[in-house]
């Protein structure tokens, strides 16, 4: 029994780590998710010139509205910018990976989704199992799984924290493998709590 408990715990952590590096949420195609949108939306306007442009790199993009070219000032060739920015407003699908969801998922409370809190609940369940709090450990682990399933209620998340207005929402297409790996880890951790309880009841 001791070995099986160890293997179950390792499996749970393995599944959780796998979830962190897998896409958990896939969003519907949206032009705002286009990787060129932030860089190009302003720069492609007719009366905008740029004195630096990163072209998708790590440089700086500086653009300003001008009626005529400022005397003595050098601007990036507008044609090069337009060629690079082709398709900047094409809707693209995007995904949120598990590590990002772990860091920011608590913000789900603002859209009525509390699934992220399944993580601390399961930590509490594991700790309680170690301290022989059998009933409490079981309740917390089961509640953690139930709370994790509330992820299915997630319909949209804001692009940024500036507003919860519907025009700022990024709509969910489906939950991806990272979510299912995470849920599997919760189930396995719950099984570990059960095995601990069995051991405490004298089954070894």
C-alpha positions in Angstrom: 0.0 0.0 0.0 2.8 2.4 0.8 4.3 2.0 -2.6 1.0 2.4 -4.4 0.4 5.7 -2.4 3.8 7.0 -3.5 3.1 6.1 -7.2 -0.3 7.7 -7.1 1.1 10.9 -5.6 3.8 11.0 -8.3 1.2 10.4 -11.0 -0.9 13.3 -9.7 2.1 15.7 -9.8 3.0 14.4 -13.3 -0.5 15.1 -14.6 -0.5 18.6 -13.0 2.8 19.5 -14.5 1.6 18.3 -17.9 -1.4 20.5 -17.5 0.8 23.5 -16.9 2.5 23.1 -20.3 -0.6 22.3 -22.3 -3.3 24.5 -23.8 -6.2 24.6 -21.3 -8.6 27.0 -23.0 -9.0 27.6 -26.8 -10.7 30.8 -27.8 -12.7 31.5 -30.9 -11.0 33.4 -33.7 -10.8 37.1 -33.0 -8.9 39.9 -34.8 -7.7 41.2 -31.5 -5.8 37.9 -30.9 -3.8 38.4 -34.1 -0.1 38.7 -33.1 0.3 41.7 -35.4 -2.8 43.6 -34.2 -1.1 45.5 -31.4 1.8 46.5 -33.5 0.0 47.3 -36.8 -3.5 48.6 -35.9 -2.2 52.2 -35.4 0.8 52.1 -37.8 -1.2 51.2 -40.9 -3.4 54.3 -40.8 -2.8 56.8 -43.6 -1.8 59.8 -41.5 0.5 57.8 -39.2 4.3 57.5 -39.7 6.7 55.5 -37.6 10.3 56.6 -36.7 10.9 53.0 -35.4 9.2 49.7 -36.0 10.0 46.3 -34.5 8.6 44.1 -37.3 7.6 41.5 -34.8 11.0 41.6 -33.0 12.1 42.9 -29.7 12.8 46.4 -30.9 10.6 49.5 -30.2 7.7 50.7 -32.2 7.1 54.4 -32.2 4.5 55.9 -34.4 2.7 59.2 -34.5 0.1 61.1 -36.5 1.5 63.5 -38.9 -0.1 65.7 -41.6 3.2 66.1 -43.4 6.6 64.6 -42.9 8.5 66.5 -40.2 11.5 68.2 -41.6 14.8 66.5 -40.7 13.1 63.5 -39.1 13.6 60.0 -40.5 10.7 57.6 -40.8 10.5 53.9 -41.5 9.5 53.1 -45.1 5.7 53.0 -44.9 5.6 50.4 -47.7 7.7 48.0 -45.7 5.4 48.4 -42.7 2.3 47.8 -44.9 3.9 44.7 -46.4 4.7 43.3 -43.0 1.3 44.2 -41.6 -0.8 42.4 -44.3 -3.5 40.4 -42.6 -3.1 42.1 -39.2 -6.9 42.3 -38.7 -7.5 38.7 -39.7 -9.3 36.8 -36.9 -7.1 34.0 -35.4 -7.7 31.4 -32.8 -5.6 31.5 -29.6 -5.1 29.4 -26.5 -4.3 29.9 -22.9 -1.7 27.5 -21.4 -2.0 26.0 -18.0 0.8 28.0 -16.3 -1.0 31.2 -17.3 -4.3 30.0 -16.1 -2.7 29.0 -12.8 -1.2 32.5 -12.4 -4.3 34.4 -13.5 -7.2 32.0 -13.0 -8.3 33.5 -9.7 -9.6 36.5 -11.8 -12.4 34.1 -12.9 -14.4 35.3 -10.0 -15.2 38.5 -12.0 -17.0 36.4 -14.6 -18.6 34.1 -12.0 -16.3 31.1 -12.4 -14.5 29.8 -9.3 -12.9 26.7 -10.7 -9.3 28.0 -10.0 -10.0 27.6 -6.3 -10.0 23.8 -6.8 -6.2 24.1 -6.5 -5.9 25.4 -3.0 -8.8 23.2 -1.9 -6.9 20.1 -3.1 -3.7 21.3 -1.3 -5.8 21.6 1.9 -7.2 18.1 1.3 -3.7 16.7 0.9 -2.5 18.4 4.1 -5.5 17.2 6.0 -4.9 13.6 4.9 -1.4 13.9 6.3 -2.8 15.1 9.7 -5.3 12.2 9.8 -8.3 14.5 9.3 -10.1 11.8 7.4 -13.6 13.1 6.9 -12.4 16.7 6.2 -9.8 15.5 3.7 -12.4 13.5 1.8 -14.9 16.4 1.7 -12.2 18.9 0.5 -10.9 16.6 -2.2 -14.4 15.8 -3.6 -15.4 19.5 -3.4 -12.2 20.3 -5.3 -13.1 18.1 -8.2 -16.7 19.4 -8.3 -15.4 23.0 -8.3 -12.9 22.2 -11.1 -15.8 21.0 -13.2 -17.3 24.5 -13.0 -14.7 25.4 -15.7 -17.4 24.3 -18.2 -19.4 27.4 -17.2 -16.6 29.6 -18.6 -17.9 31.3 -21.7 -15.6 34.3 -22.1 -12.7 36.2 -20.5 -11.8 39.8 -20.9 -8.9 40.7 -23.2 -7.6 42.9 -20.5 -8.6 44.1 -17.0 -9.6 47.6 -18.2 -13.3 46.7 -18.5 -15.7 43.8 -18.3 -17.8 45.3 -21.1 -18.9 42.7 -23.7 -16.9 44.4 -26.4 -13.7 43.5 -24.4 -14.6 39.8 -24.1 -12.7 36.9 -25.7 -15.1 34.0 -26.2 -14.2 30.4 -25.3 -14.4 27.8 -28.1 -13.6 24.8 -26.0 -11.5 23.4 -23.1 -8.4 21.7 -24.3 -6.1 18.8 -23.1 -4.5 21.0 -20.4 -7.9 21.2 -18.6 -8.4 17.4 -18.8 -4.9 16.7 -17.5 -5.6 19.1 -14.6 -8.9 17.4 -13.8 -7.2 14.0 -14.0 -4.6 15.3 -11.5 -7.4 16.3 -9.1 -9.0 12.9 -9.3 -5.6 11.2 -8.7 -4.9 13.4 -5.7 -8.3 12.6 -4.4 -7.5 8.9 -4.8 -4.3 9.5 -2.8 -6.3 11.0 0.0 -8.5 7.9 0.0 -5.5 5.6 0.1 -4.1 7.6 3.1 -7.4 7.1 4.9 -7.4 3.4 4.1 -3.9 3.1 5.6 -5.0 5.0 8.7 -7.9 2.6 9.1 -5.3 -0.2 9.3 -5.1 -1.4 5.7 -1.4 -1.4 4.7 
